Amino acid sequence: MSQDNMIKLECTECKTVNYNSHKNKKILKERLEMNKFCNTCRKHTLHKETK
C-alpha cells in the first residue's frame, strides 16, 4: 500500500492520534469516522480522520 493512502485517526475527546489506517481516496471522498478504543481515555470514542 502506498503512503498517500495512509490516514491518521484522532480521538475527538482527548485529541491524540491513536491509529493509522488506509483508505481508497478515489471511492471515499469524505473523511472517515469510526468508533475505536482510546488508550488515554480508556473507553470507546469516536475517531476522525486527520491530515
N, C-alpha and C positions, 0 to 999 in steps of 0.2 A: 504494500500500500504506500502511495506517495505521501510526502509530508504536507502537501497542500490540501489533502483530505482530512487531516487531523484537526480535531477541535478540543477545546478545554471546557469542562463542566464546572461551574462555580455555584456554591451554595448560596441561596437567596437570603438566608438569615445571618450567617457569620462571614460571608464573602470570601471564603477560602476556596482555592482551586483544588478539588479532590480527585477528579477523574479526567482521563484522556480517552478520547474515542475517535471514531472516524465516521464520516457520512458521505454520501454521494451528493455533491453540491449541484449537480445538473437536475436531479429529481427533487430534492428537498431545498426549496428556496428560503423558507422561513427558518428562524432559529429553533434549535432543538431544546425541548424541556422534558425532563423526566424526574420521577421520584427516586432518589438514591439515599444510601445511608451516609451521613456525615460523621466523621470521627470526632471532630471538635464539638459539635452539638450533641453527639451521642443519640441521635434519632434520625428517622427518615424525614428528609426535607426535599423541597423542590430544588432541582439543579437546572440552571440555564446555561446555554452555550455562550462563551465569551469569544473575543477575537484572538 
